[in-house]
Amino acid sequence: MKYLKDKTLFLYILYKFIYGLYPINVIIALFFLAKGLSYADIAIVFGVFSVAGFLFEIPTGFFGDKFGRKASVIVGLITMTATSLIWTGLETTIQFAFFAAVWMLGISFISGSLEAYIYDYLDSQKKVSIYDEIISYSGSVNYIAAAIGSIIGAYLFSINHNYPYYLLAVFFCISAVIVWFMKSEKKASESIVEEELNVFAGLKHILISKELFFITLFVSLLYGFHHYFIHSVDKPYILGLELFDVKWLGVFVAIVYGLQAIVVSQFAKLKQYLSEFQLMFISWFIFAIGLFGMSKFFGFVGLLSAMVFYVSEPFKEAIINSFGQKHIPSKIRATTLSSIKVYEALVASVLAIVAGYVFDTFELRTALLISALYAVGVFIFILIYMKVMKVTLEGKKKFVKVE
């Protein structure tokens, strides 16, 4: 694509690929189980992870807006490099919970900062009309990388439980170098007066904007559970189907990431024909159908249901970055994007504890059915909220490609 001739955009795509080579995604739950943690223990770790997101997202978003989004991402990558190495030596739930908070600190420095940087960079180049295309393309690259990383991660895990984390640390270091060479940016502290930027500006702005709050509500209630599920229950469920062992799990996850790459690569085109609410409905429908299928079917049909559920994941970031960006002022862009994650983390921390209890108390398929019914309840709730609050989302809009 012609825009890849732009150095900054090329480096952004390269970063999405290297960072996307996240070899632990496929083995996180298996790693915890191998360390002797139960589903309830994993829920505690995830709960701390989510609470840490609630605590760290706002100040790190403020850091990005004030001192630079590039600097924020690099600090986050360095923090995660150290944590991924320390992670391999941990043994107890308390230890994992503590360093889960540190890991989340690193993620919080990265969260929203690079997308905010790219949006403002395109705006400065008068190319903001291709933002959806960049998000679609970079998202597909990210999922393709994840597919490759899942195969590598599963294979390394079968040799030694710690190897995927060692490799992850290497990828974080390379990613930091890539971001370092991106074009310098104008920091908020250089362009606006100090009082215009404050730590709580993003939280306040979300509450003020009906559309942005609606998007935040949808993402938090639906994907707060999704994030817990894919890092605790889904891989044991898939292996429980007894269709393949852990070595082939990486290949399966790679296929799933390939499907996700196809979905996200078409997002910009879908926006030409579907409204924002229609796209949100599709993401919810796929989410709910996948859960219902996993709760009812065995064998290959159960596996297919899991694949359907996974396909809902690419919609989350696309919804936040594409639908939400236009409702956010540039001077508080990173802060507000981080604030969306704060609300999501707050909801996810509660959902993690509840879900952990449900999956420990009920038989797995019964718990999956309860989860599917929860998803239905979420959609009914947001429909009512949308009507009562008179939320207006963008309709179909012709896609404009700028070379």
Buried (B, 14 or more C-beta within 10 A) or exposed (E): EEBBEBEBBBBBBBBBBBBBBBBBBBBBBBBBBEBEBBBBBBBBBBBBBBBBBBBBBBBBBBBBBBBBBBBBBBBBBBBBBBBBBBBBEBEEBEBBBBBBBBBBBBBBBBBBBBBBBBBBBBBEBEBBEBBBBBBBBBBBBBBBBBBBBBBBBBBBBBEEBBBBBBBBBBBBBBBBEBBEEBBEBEBBEEEBEEEEBBBEBBBBBBEEBBBBBBBBBBBBBBBBBBBBBBBBBBBBBBBEBEBBEBEEBBBBBBBBBBBBBBBBBEBBEBBEEBBBBBBBBBBBBBBBBBBBBBBBBBEEEBBBBBBBBBBBBBBBBBBBBBBBBEBBEBBBBBBBBBBBBBBBBBBBBEBBBBBBBBBBEEEBBEBBBBBBBBBEEBBEEBEEBBEEEEBEBEEEEEBEEEE
